Amino acid sequence: MTEQGPPFEERRYGHDLLREDAHRAHDTSDAFHTYVNQAAIESSNTALKTLIVINGGAAIAVLTFLGGVASKDKIDFATVAPVAYTIRYFAFGVALTMAGMAFTYLTHYFMTAIEGSRLKIYTHPFVVDGPGTPRLRLINRTFHIGAVAAALSSLLLFLIGMYAASDGIAHLLVK
């Protein structure tokens, strides 16, 4: 006697359950991608906008200070030059933040491309990497690292600029 599998109706019913499991996995993957992408975009935008505000605000504060000092008759421009040079740090900080924003956009763009490149199949695990996914992951990671490096560099330039400005102001007050 040969061993037979379950009747056709039971096999069909099992296949339908597997198909429903696959659809649930696909929907979960899509929902997760959407949620994480939105959260990442919001937090990165907030961080980068904050860096623009602190670097731009610091540059404006230094310019305001220099305007007040320059209006005094007893201080010449040569003595305020060390403070004036600190504006470069803040300007480069703003420029790096703008580069970070561009890298952040590209990071999110390629994250979406990664998810779009994944294949949705009807066998477990239901969502697998497609042929172009590894390359997209590398590009995404490169832009992600660039965005983080630009943001951290911008913050570092802000700190260096603030130190240089306070040092320059302290020297002005001593004279």
Residue, then its C-alpha position, 0 to 999 in steps of 0.5 A: m500500500t502506498e502512502q498518500g498525502p492529504p486530500f486535495e481540499e486539505r492541501r488547497y486549504g493549507h495553500d490558502l493559509l500559506r498565501e494569507d501568511a505571505h500577504r500578512a508578512h508583505d503587509t508587515s514589511d511595508a508597514f515597518h518600512t513606512y514607519v521607520n522611514q518617516a521616523a528617520i526623516e523627521s529626526s534627521n530633519t530636526a537634527l540638521k535644522t538645529l545645526i543650521v540654526i546654531n551655526g547661523g545664529a552664532a555667525i549672526a551673534v559674532l557679526t552683531f558683536l563686531g558691529g558693536v565693537a567697530s562702532k567704538d572709536k578706540i578699537d581698530f579693525a586689526t584687533v577684532a580680526p581674530v573674532a571676525y575669522t571665527i565666522r568661517y567656522f560657522a559658515f562651513g558648519v552651515a555648508l556641511t549641514m546643507a551637504g548633510m541634508a543632501f546626503t540624508y535625502l539620498t539615504h532615504y531615497f536609496m532606503t526606499a529603493i532597497e525595499g522596492s528591490r526586495l522580492k515578495i514571494y509565497t514561500h517562507p520568509f515571503v520577502v527576500d533580497g532581489p538581485g540589485t539589493p546588495r548594491l543598493r544597500l552599499i550605496n545607502r550605507t555610504f550616503h548614511i555615513g556621509a550624512v552622519a559625518a557631515a552632521l558631526s563635522s558641522l557640530l564640531l565646527f560650531l564648537i571650534g568656532m565658539y571656542a575661537a570666538s570666546d578666546g578672541i573676545a577674551h583677548l579683546l577685553v584684556k586690551 
